[in-house]
Amino acid sequence: MKHEVTDLTEEISNRALKGAKITDQAMHKHVYKAISIAAGVGALVGFVIGRRRHSQNNE
């Protein structure tokens, strides 16, 4: 049982590391696209939070 858990943990760790490497490569390959997406998501989150606060203050 302990050996199976260790193997499973190692497999999950390897998959996560592989995913992180692929993401890192994509980020370096498409720097401006990644920055644009991050800025867009940040603006959207800021807009939603701002609307929420504004609607709470009006109640």
Summary of the structure (lengths in Angstrom):
residues: 59
radius of gyration: 20.1
end to end distance: 56.9
largest distance: 58.7
contacts: 110
relative contact order: 0.06
helix: 93%
strand: 0%
